[in-house]
Amino acid sequence: MINRWLFTQVDNSSLIIFRVFFGFLIASEAIGAIFTGWVTRTLVEPKFTFNFIGLDFLQPLPGNGMYFYFAIMGIFGLLVMIGFKYRWSMIGYTILWAGVYFMQKASYNNHYYLLLLLCIIMCTLPAGNYFSIDVKQNPLLKKIAMPRWCILVIIAQLWIVYTYASVAKLYPDWLDFTVAKNLMAGKANYPIVGDILQEHWTHVFIAYYGILFDLLIVPLLLWKRTRLAAFCFSVFFHLFNSIVFQIGIFPYLSLAFTVFFFSKERVHHLFMRKKEFYNSKEIIIPSYRKFLLPILTIWFVIQILLPLRHWVIPGDVLWTEEGHRMSWRMMLRGRYGTTNFYAVDKNDPKALQKLINKNDYLSKKQLRLVSAKPDAMWQFAQRIKAEYAAKEKDIAIYVRSKVSINGKKYQTLIDPKVDLASASWNYFTTNPWILKYEEKE
C-alpha cells in the first residue's frame, strides 16, 4: 500500500515546470533584494543584525560583501531555472538563503521560512531530469516520470502551512475585525483602493476570506469539481496580497504551486506539449526507500509539532512572542512599543542609571524591533554588555518597556527590576522577566 502510494511513477511535467518558475522567482527574490534597497537597509547599513539567538556567528559580510552574496544567490536561482548543475545550484541557494534567514530578524517574515523549507525539499527532488542543460549535456539523466511522493510531499507541506495559518486566526482580535482594520489603516493613501480598504465591510471580508481561504484552499484544489473555482479564488487572494501588502515573490510562488494540483494531462498539455506524456503507472521501488520513510516521518512530525510549541509555553504568545516564529502565525497582530535601556556600573555603588542612546546602535527598522520584541531587547542588552566588557566595565542593564497589541492600552512588557544583561534566554520555556499580560477594558 505504502509502496503504491509513494512510488507509483507519474508524469513529471508539473515538477519540471515548477522548477522553471521556482528558479526564476528565487533569482528575482535575490536580485530584487539588491535593487529595492532591502540588502542595504537590512544587512549593510546596520552595525550588526539580530540573528536567531544562539547563532551569533551569523553576521553580514563587511563592505560590499552582502551585495556579492545576494548576486551569487541570484545566479544560483537562474541556474536552477535552466537546470544547470541543478542539485548543486539548489543546495547552494538553500545554504545562502538559510544564512540570510537566520542572520536577521528585523525583516522576519513567515514566507521567508516557507521559502527555506521549500528550498530544502527542492534539493531532494529530481527536478532537473528534463528540459534542462544537465540533460542536454548528459542524455542519460533524461526522465519523463517521477515517483508520486515528489508531489505528495509538497502538497502535504502546503496543507500544514495553510491549515495552521487559518486556525491561528481564530481568536478575538481577528474575529472582531480589529486586526483587519489596523492592517488597512496604513493603506488609506493607496490610489483607487485606499478608501475602499477603510470600509467596515472590507474588514469583514478580509477577516473571513482569510480564515476560509487558508482552511479550504488545499482541499478545494485537490477536488476536481472545485479545482477551477479554487484556482480563481487563489488568483484573487494572492494578487490582492501582492498589491496591498507588497510581499515580494510569495503570492506568485503560491500560484506556481497550483501546477501540482491540476491533472498531469492538463499541465502537460499547457506547458510541455513536445514532451512525451507518461501514463504507465509503474511501481518502482528505489534503493533509498529505507531512508525515505523515516526521513519523511521525522520531517512532518517536526512540521506538525513545531507550530504547537507555544501551547506548552506559559503566557499568551501574542504578548510574549515565545513560540511565534516558525508557527505560521501570519499577520495576526500589530505590535508597537516604547523601550528605553539604562546601564548601571556594578562596581560603583553610587552610580546612576545611564540612558543608552539606541540611535547610536540601531537602524530605523531595528529600533521598531527592539521597541516591541522581548528577544530583541534581550539581545540588545547582551550587545551593550559586551561593548562595556571590552572596556573592562561590568554593567547591569534595566529596561523600561511599554507595548501595545492591536491598538490596545500600553502595558509594561519587561520587569524593570531585572538586570537583562545578566538574564538568560530560555528557548523552550517562558522567560520570567517577561511580565504577564493583563486584560484591561
C-alpha positions as CSV (number, residue, x, y, z in Angstrom):
1,M,0.0,0.0,0.0
2,I,2.7,2.5,1.0
3,N,4.9,1.5,-1.9
4,R,2.0,2.0,-4.3
5,W,1.1,5.4,-2.7
6,L,4.7,6.7,-2.7
7,F,6.5,5.0,-5.6
8,T,4.0,4.8,-8.4
9,Q,5.6,6.6,-11.3
10,V,3.7,9.7,-12.6
11,D,4.4,12.2,-15.4
12,N,6.9,14.8,-14.2
13,S,5.8,17.8,-16.2
14,S,4.4,19.6,-13.1
15,L,7.7,19.3,-11.3
16,I,9.8,20.4,-14.3
17,I,7.7,23.5,-15.0
18,F,7.6,24.3,-11.3
19,R,11.4,24.2,-11.3
20,V,11.5,26.8,-14.0
21,F,9.0,29.0,-12.1
22,F,10.7,28.4,-8.8
23,G,14.2,29.2,-10.2
24,F,13.0,32.4,-11.8
25,L,11.2,33.5,-8.6
26,I,14.1,32.8,-6.2
27,A,16.5,34.6,-8.6
28,S,14.1,37.5,-8.6
29,E,14.0,37.5,-4.8
30,A,17.8,37.7,-4.5
31,I,18.4,40.2,-7.2
32,G,15.4,42.3,-6.3
33,A,16.6,42.5,-2.7
34,I,19.7,44.3,-4.0
35,F,17.9,46.8,-6.3
36,T,15.0,47.6,-4.0
37,G,17.4,48.5,-1.2
38,W,16.4,45.6,1.1
39,V,20.0,44.4,1.4
40,T,21.2,47.9,2.1
41,R,18.6,48.7,4.8
42,T,18.7,45.3,6.4
43,L,22.2,44.0,6.2
44,V,24.6,46.7,5.1
45,E,23.7,49.9,6.9
46,P,23.1,48.4,10.4
47,K,26.2,48.0,12.6
48,F,25.0,44.4,13.5
49,T,22.0,42.2,12.9
50,F,19.6,40.5,15.3
51,N,20.3,36.9,14.4
52,F,18.4,33.9,15.7
53,I,19.6,33.5,19.3
54,G,22.5,31.1,19.5
55,L,23.7,31.8,16.0
56,D,25.8,34.9,16.9
57,F,28.4,33.9,14.3
58,L,25.9,34.8,11.5
59,Q,26.7,38.5,10.8
60,P,26.7,40.3,7.5
61,L,29.9,40.3,5.4
62,P,31.8,43.5,5.6
63,G,31.9,46.2,2.9
64,N,30.0,45.3,-0.2
65,G,30.1,41.6,0.7
66,M,26.4,41.2,1.1
67,Y,25.8,42.6,-2.4
68,F,28.0,39.9,-3.8
69,Y,26.3,37.3,-1.5
70,F,22.9,38.1,-3.0
71,A,24.3,38.3,-6.5
72,I,25.6,34.8,-6.1
73,M,22.2,33.7,-4.8
74,G,20.6,35.2,-7.9
75,I,23.0,33.3,-10.1
76,F,22.2,30.1,-8.3
77,G,18.5,30.8,-8.8
78,L,19.0,31.2,-12.6
79,L,21.0,28.0,-12.7
80,V,18.1,26.2,-11.0
81,M,15.7,27.7,-13.6
82,I,17.7,26.5,-16.6
83,G,18.7,23.2,-14.9
84,F,22.4,23.6,-14.9
85,K,24.1,21.6,-12.2
86,Y,20.6,21.6,-10.7
87,R,21.3,19.7,-7.5
88,W,24.4,21.7,-6.6
89,S,22.8,25.0,-7.6
90,M,19.7,24.3,-5.4
91,I,21.9,23.3,-2.5
92,G,24.0,26.4,-2.9
93,Y,20.9,28.7,-2.9
94,T,19.5,26.9,0.1
95,I,22.6,27.3,2.2
96,L,22.9,31.0,1.3
97,W,19.2,31.6,2.0
98,A,19.4,29.8,5.3
99,G,22.2,32.2,6.2
100,V,20.0,35.2,5.4
101,Y,17.0,33.8,7.2
102,F,18.9,33.0,10.5
103,M,21.1,36.1,10.2
104,Q,18.4,38.7,10.8
105,K,15.0,39.2,12.4
106,A,14.4,42.8,11.7
107,S,12.7,41.8,8.5
108,Y,11.3,38.4,9.7
109,N,8.6,37.0,7.5
110,N,6.8,33.7,7.7
111,H,7.2,33.5,3.9
112,Y,11.0,33.5,4.3
113,Y,10.7,30.4,6.5
114,L,8.4,28.8,3.9
115,L,10.9,29.5,1.2
116,L,13.7,27.9,3.3
117,L,11.6,24.7,3.7
118,L,10.8,24.6,0.0
119,C,14.4,25.0,-0.9
120,I,15.3,22.1,1.3
121,I,12.5,20.0,-0.3
122,M,13.6,21.0,-3.8
123,C,17.1,19.9,-3.1
124,T,15.8,16.3,-2.8
125,L,13.5,16.3,-5.9
126,P,14.5,15.1,-9.4
127,A,13.6,18.5,-10.9
128,G,16.5,18.6,-13.3
129,N,15.7,15.4,-15.2
130,Y,14.0,17.1,-18.2
131,F,14.1,20.5,-20.0
132,S,17.5,21.2,-18.5
133,I,21.1,21.9,-19.6
134,D,22.1,18.9,-17.4
135,V,20.0,16.6,-19.6
136,K,21.3,18.2,-22.8
137,Q,24.9,17.6,-21.6
138,N,24.1,14.1,-20.3
139,P,21.0,12.5,-22.1
140,L,21.2,9.6,-19.6
141,L,19.7,11.9,-17.0
142,K,16.5,12.4,-19.0
143,K,13.3,11.2,-17.3
144,I,9.7,11.7,-18.2
145,A,8.4,10.4,-14.9
146,M,8.9,10.7,-11.2
147,P,7.7,8.8,-8.1
148,R,4.5,10.2,-6.7
149,W,6.0,11.1,-3.3
150,C,7.6,14.1,-5.0
151,I,4.2,15.7,-5.5
152,L,2.7,14.5,-2.2
153,V,5.5,16.0,-0.1
154,I,4.9,19.5,-1.5
155,I,1.1,19.2,-1.1
156,A,1.4,18.0,2.4
157,Q,3.8,20.8,3.3
158,L,1.4,23.4,1.9
159,W,-1.6,21.8,3.6
160,I,0.2,22.1,7.0
161,V,1.1,25.8,6.4
162,Y,-2.4,26.9,5.3
163,T,-4.2,24.9,8.0
164,Y,-2.1,26.4,10.8
165,A,-2.5,29.9,9.2
166,S,-6.2,29.5,9.3
167,V,-6.5,28.1,12.8
168,A,-4.2,30.9,14.2
169,K,-6.8,33.4,13.0
170,L,-9.5,32.0,15.3
171,Y,-9.0,34.5,18.1
172,P,-11.0,37.6,19.3
173,D,-9.0,40.4,17.7
174,W,-9.2,38.7,14.3
175,L,-12.8,37.7,14.5
176,D,-14.0,41.2,15.6
177,F,-12.0,42.7,12.7
178,T,-9.6,44.7,14.8
179,V,-6.6,43.2,13.0
180,A,-8.0,43.8,9.6
181,K,-8.9,47.4,10.5
182,N,-5.4,48.0,11.8
183,L,-3.7,46.4,8.8
184,M,-5.7,48.5,6.4
185,A,-5.3,51.8,8.3
186,G,-1.8,52.2,6.8
187,K,-3.2,51.7,3.3
188,A,-5.5,54.7,3.2
189,N,-3.2,56.6,0.8
190,Y,-3.3,53.9,-1.8
191,P,-4.7,55.2,-5.2
192,I,-8.1,53.9,-6.2
193,V,-8.5,51.3,-3.4
194,G,-7.3,53.3,-0.4
195,D,-10.8,54.4,0.6
196,I,-12.3,51.0,0.0
197,L,-9.8,49.4,2.3
198,Q,-11.1,51.5,5.1
199,E,-14.7,50.3,4.8
200,H,-16.1,48.0,7.5
201,W,-17.4,45.6,5.0
202,T,-13.9,45.3,3.6
203,H,-12.5,44.4,7.0
204,V,-15.2,41.8,7.5
205,F,-14.4,40.3,4.0
206,I,-10.7,40.2,4.7
207,A,-11.1,38.5,8.1
208,Y,-13.4,35.7,7.0
209,Y,-12.0,35.3,3.5
210,G,-8.6,34.8,5.1
211,I,-9.8,32.2,7.5
212,L,-11.8,30.2,4.9
213,F,-9.2,30.5,2.1
214,D,-6.4,29.2,4.3
215,L,-8.5,26.4,5.7
216,L,-10.1,25.2,2.4
217,I,-7.8,26.1,-0.5
218,V,-5.8,22.8,-0.5
219,P,-8.9,20.5,-0.2
220,L,-10.7,22.5,-2.9
221,L,-7.7,22.4,-5.2
222,L,-7.5,18.6,-4.7
223,W,-11.1,18.0,-5.6
224,K,-11.6,18.1,-9.3
225,R,-15.1,19.6,-9.2
226,T,-13.9,22.7,-7.2
227,R,-10.4,23.0,-8.6
228,L,-11.0,25.7,-11.2
229,A,-13.1,27.8,-8.8
230,A,-10.4,27.4,-6.1
231,F,-7.8,28.4,-8.6
232,C,-9.7,31.6,-9.4
233,F,-10.1,32.3,-5.7
234,S,-6.4,31.8,-5.3
235,V,-5.5,34.2,-8.1
236,F,-7.7,36.9,-6.4
237,F,-6.3,36.2,-2.9
238,H,-2.6,36.2,-3.9
239,L,-2.8,39.2,-6.3
240,F,-4.7,41.1,-3.5
241,N,-1.8,40.3,-1.1
242,S,0.8,41.3,-3.7
243,I,-0.8,44.7,-4.4
244,V,-1.9,45.6,-0.8
245,F,0.9,44.1,1.3
246,Q,3.7,44.1,-1.3
247,I,5.3,40.8,0.0
248,G,7.6,40.1,-2.9
249,I,7.6,36.8,-4.8
250,F,5.4,34.8,-2.4
251,P,2.0,35.4,-4.0
252,Y,3.4,34.3,-7.3
253,L,5.2,31.4,-5.8
254,S,1.9,30.3,-4.2
255,L,0.2,30.5,-7.6
256,A,3.0,28.4,-9.1
257,F,2.2,25.6,-6.6
258,T,-1.1,25.0,-8.4
259,V,0.6,23.0,-11.1
260,F,0.8,20.2,-8.6
261,F,-3.0,20.1,-8.1
262,F,-4.2,20.1,-11.7
263,S,-4.2,16.9,-13.6
264,K,-1.0,15.6,-15.1
265,E,-2.6,15.7,-18.6
266,R,-3.7,19.3,-18.2
267,V,-0.2,20.5,-17.0
268,H,1.5,18.6,-19.8
269,H,-0.9,20.0,-22.4
270,L,-0.5,23.6,-21.2
271,F,3.3,23.7,-20.7
272,M,5.1,20.8,-22.2
273,R,3.3,19.5,-25.3
274,K,6.6,18.5,-27.0
275,K,7.4,16.2,-24.1
276,E,6.3,12.6,-24.2
277,F,3.5,12.1,-21.7
278,Y,4.0,9.3,-19.2
279,N,1.0,7.2,-18.2
280,S,2.2,3.7,-17.4
281,K,1.9,4.0,-13.6
282,E,4.7,1.6,-12.9
283,I,5.7,1.0,-9.3
284,I,9.4,1.2,-9.0
285,I,10.9,0.7,-5.5
286,P,14.0,2.8,-5.2
287,S,17.1,1.9,-3.3
288,Y,16.6,4.8,-1.0
289,R,13.2,3.6,0.2
290,K,14.5,2.5,3.6
291,F,15.8,6.0,4.2
292,L,12.9,7.9,2.7
293,L,10.1,6.8,5.0
294,P,12.0,7.7,8.3
295,I,13.1,11.0,6.9
296,L,9.6,12.0,5.8
297,T,8.2,10.9,9.1
298,I,10.7,13.0,11.1
299,W,10.2,15.9,8.7
300,F,6.4,16.0,9.0
301,V,6.3,15.3,12.7
302,I,8.5,18.4,13.2
303,Q,6.3,20.4,10.8
304,I,3.2,19.5,12.8
305,L,4.6,19.9,16.3
306,L,6.8,22.9,15.9
307,P,3.9,25.4,15.4
308,L,2.2,24.0,18.5
309,R,5.1,24.7,20.9
310,H,3.6,28.0,22.2
311,W,0.8,26.0,23.8
312,V,3.3,24.4,26.2
313,I,5.0,27.7,27.0
314,P,3.2,29.7,29.7
315,G,1.7,33.0,28.7
316,D,0.0,34.4,25.6
317,V,2.1,34.1,22.5
318,L,0.7,37.3,21.2
319,W,2.2,39.1,24.1
320,T,5.4,37.2,24.9
321,E,6.3,36.2,21.3
322,E,7.6,33.0,22.7
323,G,6.9,30.3,20.1
324,H,5.7,32.8,17.5
325,R,8.3,32.3,14.8
326,M,8.1,29.3,12.5
327,S,4.5,28.7,13.6
328,W,2.6,30.2,10.6
329,R,1.1,33.0,12.7
330,M,0.8,35.3,9.7
331,M,-0.3,39.0,10.0
332,L,-2.1,38.3,13.3
333,R,-1.3,41.4,15.3
334,G,0.1,45.0,15.2
335,R,2.8,45.4,17.8
336,Y,4.0,48.8,19.0
337,G,6.2,49.8,21.9
338,T,8.4,52.4,23.5
339,T,11.5,51.0,25.2
340,N,14.5,52.6,27.0
341,F,17.6,50.9,28.2
342,Y,19.6,52.0,31.2
343,A,23.1,51.0,32.1
344,V,24.5,50.9,35.7
345,D,28.1,50.3,36.7
346,K,28.1,47.4,39.1
347,N,31.4,48.3,40.7
348,D,30.2,51.8,41.6
349,P,27.7,51.8,44.5
350,K,26.9,55.4,43.8
351,A,26.4,55.0,40.0
352,L,23.2,56.4,38.5
353,Q,21.3,54.8,35.7
354,K,22.6,56.0,32.3
355,L,20.2,56.1,29.4
356,I,21.5,54.2,26.4
357,N,21.0,56.1,23.1
358,K,19.6,53.4,20.9
359,N,20.0,55.6,17.8
360,D,23.8,55.2,18.2
361,Y,23.4,51.5,17.5
362,L,20.3,50.7,15.6
363,S,18.7,51.4,12.2
364,K,15.1,52.6,12.0
365,K,13.8,49.1,11.3
366,Q,15.9,47.7,14.2
367,L,14.5,50.4,16.5
368,R,11.0,49.2,15.8
369,L,12.1,45.6,16.5
370,V,13.8,46.5,19.8
371,S,10.8,48.6,20.9
372,A,8.4,45.7,20.9
373,K,10.0,42.3,20.8
374,P,11.4,40.8,24.0
375,D,14.0,38.6,22.4
376,A,15.5,41.6,20.5
377,M,15.5,43.6,23.8
378,W,17.5,40.8,25.4
379,Q,19.9,40.6,22.5
380,F,20.5,44.3,22.5
381,A,21.2,44.2,26.3
382,Q,23.8,41.5,25.6
383,R,25.3,43.6,22.9
384,I,25.7,46.6,25.2
385,K,27.1,44.5,27.9
386,A,29.7,43.1,25.6
387,E,30.7,46.6,24.5
388,Y,31.2,47.7,28.1
389,A,33.0,44.5,28.9
390,A,35.6,45.3,26.2
391,K,36.3,48.5,28.2
392,E,36.7,46.4,31.3
393,K,33.4,47.6,32.8
394,D,30.8,45.3,34.3
395,I,27.3,46.8,33.9
396,A,23.7,45.9,34.6
397,I,21.1,46.9,32.1
398,Y,17.5,47.7,33.1
399,V,14.7,48.1,30.6
400,R,11.5,50.2,30.8
401,S,9.2,49.0,28.1
402,K,5.6,49.7,27.3
403,V,4.0,47.7,24.5
404,S,0.6,47.7,22.8
405,I,-1.0,44.8,20.9
406,N,-3.6,45.6,18.2
407,G,-4.1,49.2,19.4
408,K,-4.9,48.3,23.0
409,K,-3.6,50.0,26.1
410,Y,0.1,50.0,26.6
411,Q,1.4,47.7,29.3
412,T,4.8,47.0,30.8
413,L,6.4,44.1,29.0
414,I,9.8,43.7,30.8
415,D,10.3,43.6,34.5
416,P,12.2,46.9,35.2
417,K,13.9,45.3,38.3
418,V,15.6,42.6,36.3
419,D,19.2,43.1,35.1
420,L,18.6,42.0,31.5
421,A,22.3,41.8,30.8
422,S,22.6,39.0,33.3
423,A,19.4,37.3,32.5
424,S,19.4,34.1,30.4
425,W,17.3,33.3,27.4
426,N,15.1,30.2,27.5
427,Y,14.2,28.8,24.2
428,F,11.9,26.0,25.3
429,T,10.0,27.7,28.2
430,T,9.0,31.1,29.3
431,N,11.4,33.8,30.3
432,P,10.3,35.0,33.8
433,W,11.4,38.6,33.2
434,I,8.6,39.0,30.6
435,L,5.7,40.2,32.6
436,K,2.2,38.6,32.2
437,Y,-0.4,40.3,30.1
438,E,-3.3,41.7,32.0
439,E,-6.7,42.0,30.2
440,K,-7.9,45.6,30.6
441,E,-11.2,47.1,29.4
